[in-house]
Amino acid sequence: MYILKIILFAISLFITSCSSVSNLRVPANNAQIAANLSRQAWENLSIDRKSEVEIVKLNAAKFLLHASYKSDDEKVAIFNTAREYVKSESTKLSENIKTEALGGSSFYEFSHPPSWTLQSEVNYMIKQVESQERFFSTEVMDASLYAFSQVNLDTINFGGDFGVPVDEEAREFLKSLQHANSDRETTLLVMSKFEEKLDTYLRKIQNVGTELAESGQLAFDDPEAKKFLTKFLDYYYSNVGMDTIKNIFNDTMMFKREPTRLEMIGVMFMNSGPGLGKTLQQLGKDPAIGGALSEVIEVLEDAGKEVPHYLIEELVKKDKGGYVIKDISKNALGTGTMAQVNKATMVNGSREKTIALRFLKPEIEQSAQNDIKVLRSFVEEMGRTGELDSGFMPTARKLVDSIGEFLNSELDIPEAIKKQQLAKKVYSRSNKVMIDGTSYDFKINVPAVYPPKRGKKTKLHLQEFVTFGKKYSEIEDLGKKKAVARGIISAWFEEALLDSGFIHSDLHQGNFTVHLKRGNKVEVTLFDFGMSETLDLNTRRSFVFIGAGAELKNPKLIARGLLAIDGNENIRAKHKALTQVIKARIDDFEEPSEWILWALKEGHLVSDKLGTLARGGTMVEQLADLTGDAEFADNVIEDLMINKVKSEYFRSGYSFPLTRKEVLSIASNYASFSCRNGIRSFFD
């Protein structure tokens, strides 16, 4: 997309309109200032001054972008504010040029407003202008503005730094502006022309799904899933608010060059609501779909658009939790799609404690609700029009429901605090892990949380500060990498299936950090428990039956597992009918998650709790994939089950999801299965 072209066009229109409608006269005592800028122009400016000119140009373009698609009165008001900004900044620029000419150092600094949303950036610049004292006379301001506008007219390509000239159509329009009759007429003419250019690129954004599909970047294994994402991306960007589209344009400007396709997609996703990010993450991790857009999904997992420092201070100041917080770090420790974490200090009387300050991003609640609404309306429209295969619709609806649950759970900070307290109780452990004959000391930490005082409500999630270690993907020692994978997989499945039923539903590698100690000591710290829950016994029993049935190719066990979650396992007619259906598909699937997704799609499962468990488990198992051992995760889970049964089966306080009789039945099936396979392999 040629976004730079419209931005340059916008800057040209704005600066020219400032000069053409103000009827500026250059006082004699400031003639030299104008001459320095207009006649000697760009080539005689130092690198520092050129940089300052570019900053003011791009910031002026932000005002134009902000004014686009608003009412006529709003456009005029914003345009007039932009003129004040350019007057102020060009005056400072002229003073820096004069000071430099006399051999001095520049006095005024120029910078872009802190990156967040276009609205916040424009508000920031307005406040900056309003807070500045008027050091210069009106005559100096007028001379500076005149000179600044002349630079832009004389150097229409802006020194070649951007590499995109304004086309002839724009040049003719610039000439026509010289004869405009009034500020309002000129402003609306400028905005109309700018919006015409913007419309072209708006349509490209609204068809991003189709463009990606045609480029081959949506290479899903499942054609219906590919169609779903293609149409969803087109639908999403055709239905998000205009503010989101402007934020995308705004961030793209900062490249100062044409972005690559992947960079552009990254900017689009970073400026979109959390529902889009979660949809991509879920689709990308679904074993039935494949790993399309993996590079972008990894960006979404590991980082997000960072909330600027001044907005964090405002959030903390407005919070009702009663905390006293100071020394908030300038840079984030981590930024996700919905929340951010910064280092800070919590003051409690005379004591101070270093903490990790986690908070929801500004306006994320409304953004999440808007995304859920768009997701639901998209699925229903696809159902009405029949554009998606009817067999895929149950999967699509389940996906939307689960994303809605995830988003709502992450928005509930008090509940997230409770979940982390529970996670600390169930996940914290130290044990030995054996990898290829080597013993590793493995430890899991969960940061402590600091809830507000009783009766206080907060939107801040204060946690124990933990020094950030390595990302899992950065570990080079294969033995330690396997130790981390085994330790996490074992702990996750032990709690999810066998002990507490607690699951971290979003345990990707962006939600934990690894500390490699001396010798064979490995410590892992888990984060972000917003998307976690505690499964009931029926759900856990169901999953164990399905897992055993998938491993043993036993339709009866799979059917029993699918019926157990709804309490129908003992209804013989249902069990017999479902067993026959599964028997016909027994060679189609191997993993429990595949059987669960099939059952959800075919309507054999009413509850999506198994789907949540399957998606969470698949995410955790992917850690094993990075070790290069295809059987690693299966071996870890098998060892866990065997050791648990051995330790529990003969114990008086037996604790296992299945009864002793059910365990014995599965063991009998396993023995029979092993015998059959042994005979087959002998004759093969």
N, C-alpha and C positions, 0 to 999 in steps of 0.2 A: 504494500500500500504506500502511495506517495504522500505520506502524511506531512513530510517536511514542506512539500509544495504549498499546501493550504496554510501551514503555519507562517511561512514566509509571506504568503499572500496577505494573511491577516495582519502581520506586522507592518507591511507596506501600506495597507489601507489605513491602519490606525495612525501611524506616524504622519502620513501625508494629510489625513483629515485634520490632525492637530494643527498643522501649519497652515492649511488652506483656508480654514474657517475662522482663524483667530485674528486675521488681519494684523499680524505682528509687525511692529516697526523696530528696527535695530538701532538703539541709541548709539551715538557716535563714540562715546567712551567705552562701549563694549564691542565695537566693530572688529577689533583684533581677535576677540574670542570667537566670533562667527567665522572670521577668515581662517583661523586655525582649524576649525572643524569642517568648513564647507569647501574652501579652495584647496588646502593641502590634504584635507580629507583622510581617508583610511590609511594610506601608505605611510604617513608621518606619525601615526599614533604608535606608542609603545605596546608591547604585548599585554601588559597589565591593563592599559586603557582600552585596548580592543576587547579584552575579556569583560570589562565593565560594560561596554556598549552592548555586547551580546547578552549579558544578564538582563539589562534593562529591556532589550528587545523581547526576549522570551517572556519576561514577567508582564510586559504590556500585552503580549498575545494571550496570556492567561485571562486577562480581563475580557478580551474579545470573546474567548471561548466561553467564559462564564455568562456573558450577555446573550449568547446565541440561543435561539428558540424560546426566548422570554417575550413578555408583552412589550409593545412599543415604549411605554413609559419606563419600564424596567431597563430596557436597552439604553435609553437616553441617560437615565440616572447612572448606570454602571459606566457608560462611556465617559460621562463628565468626571466621575471619580477617577477613571483611568487617566484622564488628562492631568488631573492634579498629581497623580503618581508620577507621570512622565515629567511634568514640570519640576517636581521636587528632585527626582533622580538625575535629570539632565543638568540641573543646576549644580548638584554635587559633582557630577562628572566634569563639568567645565572648570570647576575650582581645582579638581585634581590635575587637569591638563595644564592649567595656569601654573600651579605649584611645581609640577614636573618640569615645565619650561624654564622656571627660575632655578632649577637644580635642587629643589626640595623633595621631600617624600609625601606621598598622597595622604590626605587626612581622612577621607571618607571611604568606608568599606562597602562593597556591594555583594549581595548574596541572594540566592533564591530562597523563598520562604520554605520552612520545614515541610517536607513532603508528607502529605496525607491525602486529603480530598481537595478538589479544585476549589470548593466553597471555603474550606478552612484556609487554604493558601491565599485566596483573595482577601478574606477577612483579616488575615495576618498582615498583609501589605497595607491595607487600609488603616489598621491600627498604628502601623509603623509611621505612615505619613502623618496621621493625626497627632502623634506624640512628638513629632519633630518641631523644633522652634524655627520660625521664619528668619533665618540669618541674613537673607538677601532681599534686596528691593525687588519690586515687581518688574522694573526695567531689566535687571540682571536675569530674572527668571524667564522673561519673554525672549531676551537675547539668546539664552541657553537653549530654550525650546526651539527657536528658529534655527539655530546652528545645528542642533541635534537632528532636526527634521531634514536639513540640507544634506547632512552626511548620508542619511538613508536614501535620499533621492539620487545623490551622486554615485553612491555605491550600492546599486540596486541588488547586486548579488551578495551583498554583505561580506565583502572581502574574500569570497570563495570558500569560506570555512565550512559552509553547509553544502556546497557543491550543487545547488539546485537553483537555477535562475528563475525569476518571475517571468511568466510567459507574456506574449504580446497582448493577449486579452487583458491581462492585469495592467500592462503599461497604458493601454488606451483608457482604461477605467481611471487610472491615477490622474491622467490629464483632464478627464471630465470633472474630476472633483474640484479642480481649480475654479470652476464656475458655479459651484453650489451656492444656493441662496441662503440657507440657514443652518445652524448647528443641528437642529432636529432632523431636517431633511437629509443632511449629509450623513448623520449617524445612521439613520434607517436605511439609506442607500448602501452604506458600507456593510451593515449587518446583513442585508438581503443578499448582497454579492457573496459575502463570506459563507452564509448558510447554504447557498447553492453549491459551493465547493465542498462544504462539509457533508452534504447529502450523499455525494458519491461514495465517500469513505464510510459513511454510516451504513449504507447498503452492503458494503463488503463485510463489515463486522457482523451484520445480521445474517449473513450467509456463511459464517465461518465453519459450521459443521459440514456443509456441502463441499466447501473448498478443501477441508482436511480429508474428507472421504475421497475426493477426486485425486488428491496428491498421494494417496496410499498410506497416510499416517494413522488411519483408523483400521488397522489390519487385525480385526477380531476373528477368532475361530468361529464364533456364532454369528451368522448373517443377520439374524433378528436383533441381536445386541448391537451390531454395527449400525443397523438402521435406526435403532432406538437412540443411540448417542448422536448420530448425524442429525436426526430431526430434532432431538432435544436441544442441541447447541444452537441450531437455527432459531428454534422457538424461544429459547431462553433470552438470547440477545435481541430478539424482536419484541420482548415483553418487559425487559428490565427498564427502570426509569432512565430518563435522559441524563440525570446526574451521573449514573454509572458510565454511560457512553462518554461523557465529557471527561471523567476521571481517566479513562483509557487514553483518550487523545492527549490529555495533559501529561501523563507519565511518558508517553511515547515521544513527546517533544524533547525530553531530557536526554535522549540518546544523541541528539545533534547529528544524526545520520539516519539513513533508512534502516530500521531494525530487520533482523532475519525473521523468517516465519516463526521459528521457535521462540524468539524473543518477544515477538508480537503476541503470540498465544499466551506466553508467560505473563505479560502485562495485562492482558484481558482477564486471565484467571485470577491474578492478584487483586484486581479491582472489582471482582464480582463477589456476590454474596457467598456465605459459607455452604449453602445448599449445593451449589455447583461443585465446589471442591470436594464435598463428601460424596457426591454422586460419582465423580471421577475416581475417587479413591476406592469406592465400593466396586465399581465396574472393573477397574484395573486389577483388583485382587481376587475377583471372582474366578475360581478355577475353570468354570464353564465358558468364560469369555476370553481370557488371555491378557497379555500385558501391553496393550496399546497405550501410547502416550506416556510410557514409563518415565521418560526424562522429566516431563512436566509434573507428573504425579509425585515424583521424588522431591521436586522443588516445593510442592504444596505441603508435603509431610515435614520437611526439614525447615522451612522458613515461610514467612508471610510478610505482608506489608507492615513495616514497623510504625507504631504509633509514636509521634514526636514527643519530646520531653515535656514541653509546655502543656500539652493536653493531658499527659499522665498526672502532672501536678494538679490540674483542675479536677480530674476525677477523684484523686485522693482527698482534696480539700472538701469536695461535696459529699463524700461518703459519710454515712450515719453510724458506722461501726464503733466509733469512739477511739480508734487507734491514733497514736501520735507517730507519724512517719516522716523521716527526713533523709537527706543524702540519696535521693533516687538517682540511679546511674543514668548517664546520658544514652548509653547503648543497651539494647535488650539482651538478656541472656538467651531468650528463645522467643520466636514469634510464630504462631499458628494461624489457622484460618479464622478462629474466633477469639482467641485470648493471647496475651503476651505476658512475659515474665521479665522483670527488672530487678537488679540488686538494690537493696535499700536498707535503712536502719530503722528499727522499731524502738521507740522510747517508752519505758515503763518505769515511771518515777525517776530514780537516779540511775537505773540500769538501762543499758543499750544493747541491742542484739541485732546482728547482721541477719537479714532475712531475704527470701526470694518473694518478691511482690508479684502475684499473679492477678490479672484483672481482665475483664471482658473489654473488647475493643469498643470505642464509642459508637453508639447507634447500631451495634451488632444485633440487638434483640429484634429491631424492626426489619433489619436486613434478612435475618433468618426467617422470620414470619413471611416476608415477601417471597423468599425463595421456595418455601414450602407451598405457598399458594400457587406459584408458577409451576412447580413440579406436579401438583395434583391436577391443575387445569390441563397441563400438557397430556398426562396419562389419560384423562377422561376424554379429551379431544381425539387422541389416537384411537381410543376404543370406539367412539361414535363414528369416526370416518373409516375405520377398518384399515388404516394405514400400517398398523402393526399386526402381525399374525395373532389370532385370537389365543393361540396356545401360549404366547409369550406374555399376554396381558396380566395373568396372575403374578408372574415373576416381577413385572414392572410395578404393579401395585404394592407388592410386598417390599420391593426396593424403596419406594417412596415412603411407605409407612415406617420402615426402619430408619431412614434418614431423618424423618420428622421426629422420631423418638430420640435419635442421637442428638439432634440440634437442641431440642428442648431440654435434654438432660444436661448438656454443657452450659446452658444458660442459667441453670439453677445452682448458684454458688453455694448456698447453705447445704444443699444435698451433696455437692461435690466435696465439701469439707467432711461430711459424715462418711462418704465413700472412701476418702483417703485415710481417715482414722481406722476404718475397717481393713483397708488394704494393708496398712502398717501392721495390723494384728495378724493377718493371715499369710502375708508374703514374706515378712522378715524372717530370715533363716540363715544358718551357716551349716554347710555340709561338705563332704568329700565327693568329688566327681572324678570318675575314671575315664580317661581318654587314651586309647591305644596303649594301655598298660601303665600310663603315668597318672598319678594322683594329683588333683588340683584342689586347693582350698577355695570353695566357692561361697560367696555371701551376697544376699539381696538386701538392699536398704530401701526403705520408703521414708521420705522426709516427714518429720513431725509437722503438724499444722497448729496454728494459733487462732482458734475461733474467737469471735467477739464476746464481750461480756453478756451475761444472760439479759434478754430483753432488747438487745441491740441488733439491728439488721444491717448487713453489710453486702457490698458487691465486690469486696476485695477478698482474695484468697491468700493469706499469709502463711508461708511455709519456712521450714528450716532451710538455711542456705547451704547448698552442697556445691563444692568446687566441681566444675564441669570436667569430665574426663574425655575419653575418646568416643567417637561414634563407632558403632559396631562394624561398619564397612571399612573403617580405618585400621582395624586390627590386622597386623601382618602375620603374627605367629598363629599358624593353623591349629596347633594344640589348644591355645588359649581361646581361639575363636570357637572351636568345638565345645570347649568347657562352658563358655557363655551360653551357646545355643542349647546344650544339654541341660544346664542349670535352669534356664528360663522356661524351656519347653516342659521340663519335668514339674517345676513348681506350678506353672499355669494349669496343666492338665490334672495334677494332683488336687488342686483346689477346686477347679471347675467340675470335675467328675466324681471325685472320691471323698473329699473332706467337706469344706464349707459351702461349696457351690458358687463361690465368688469368682467372677471373671472380669478381667480388664479387656474390654471389647475392642480396644484400639491400640494394642501393644505392638506398633511398628517401631522400627529402629530410631525414629525421631522422638520417641517417648521414653527412651532410657539412655543412660550414659554408662560407660565402662571405665573402671579404674584398674589398671594393670600394676599390681604391687610386685615387690621383690620376690624372687623365686617363683613358685607356682600358685601365687595368690591372686585371685580375681574377684573384684567387687562390682556389683551392678546396682545402680540406683534407678528406680522406676518413677515415672511422673505421669501426670494428666489422667486422673481417674474419673473425669466427668462422664465418660461413656463406659460405665461398668455396672454390673448388677449381680444379684445373687439368685442362682437358679434353684428351682424346687427339685425335690427328689425324683418326681416323675420324669422331668426333662433329662436329668442325669441318667436314670435307668434307661430311658429311651435311646439316648445316644450310645450307651455301652452295648445295648442289643444290636443297634444298627451297625456299629463298628465291628462287632464280632461277626455279624451276618455278612458284611462286606468282605471281611478277611477270609471267611470260610466258604464264601459263595453259597450261603444258605438262605433261600427265600423266606423260610419260616421265621428265622430270627430277625430279618430285616422288617418283615410285616409286623411282627410282635413289637419291635421298637417303634415303628411309625404309629401303631395303635395305642401304645402304652401312654404316650404323652396326653392323650385325650381320655384315658381311662377305658378304652375299648378293647384291650388286648385279650380279654376273656370271652368276647362275643365270637363264638366259633364261626358263624356264617361270614362275618366281616373278615376274620383272620384267613379263612379258607379262600375267599374271593381275592383278597389282596395278595395272598401268597401266589396264586395262579398268575396274576398280572406281573408280579415281580419275577417269577420264574421265566417268563417270556423275555425279560430284559436283563437277565442275570449277567450276561457277558458284556453289557453296554457300559457299566460303571464299575469302578474299583474302589474309590474312596467313599467314606461315609458322607462327606460333604456333597458329593455328586448325587448320592441317593436322596439326600435331604432336599437339594435343589429340585430334583426331578419330582419328588413328592409334593413340594410346594406348588410347582408349575401345574401338576396334574390334579391338584385339589385333594390329595390324600392326607395332607396336613392342614389343620385349621390354624393352629398356633404357629407363630414365627419364632418362638423361643429357640427351637432347634436350629433355625436359620442363623440366629444371632450367635449361637454357640459355634456353629460350623464356620461362619465368616471369621469370628475371632480366632478360632483354632487354626484356620488356614493362614491367617496373618502371622501367627506365632511360628507356625511350621516353616514359613518362608525364611526364617533365620537359618534353618538347617540347609536350605538350598544354597546359601552363600558359602557353605563349607565345601561344596563340590561333591558331597556324598548323597546320592539320591535316596538311599535307604535310611539315612541318619535319623530323621524324625520318627519314622515307623519303629525303628529299633528302640529309641528312647521311650516312646509310649508303651511299647510291648514290655520292656523291662520294668517300667513303672507299675503296670498292671500285675505282672507276675509277682513282683516283690510285695505289692500291697496285699494281694490275696494270700501269699505265704505268711505275712505277718499278722493278718486279721482272721484267717479262716478258723483257726483252732483257739482263738482268744475268747475269753468269756464275754467280754464287752464288744462282740463282733460289730464292726462298722464298715459297711460296704454298700453301694447302691443296690446290688443284687443280693438276693437271699443265698444262703449256702446251697440250697437245692438248685437254684438258677445257675450258680457258678459251676456246680457239678455237671449240669446239663450241657453248658457251653464247653466244658472240658471234654466231655464225652464226644460232642460234635467235632471238636478239634482233633481228638485222637483218630476218629473215623476219617476226617478230611486228610490228615497227614498220611494215614495208611493208604487211602485211595491215590493220593498224589505219588506216594512212593511206588506203588504198583504201576501207575501210568508211566512214570519216569523210567522204570525198569524195562517195560516193553517198548517205550519210545527209543 
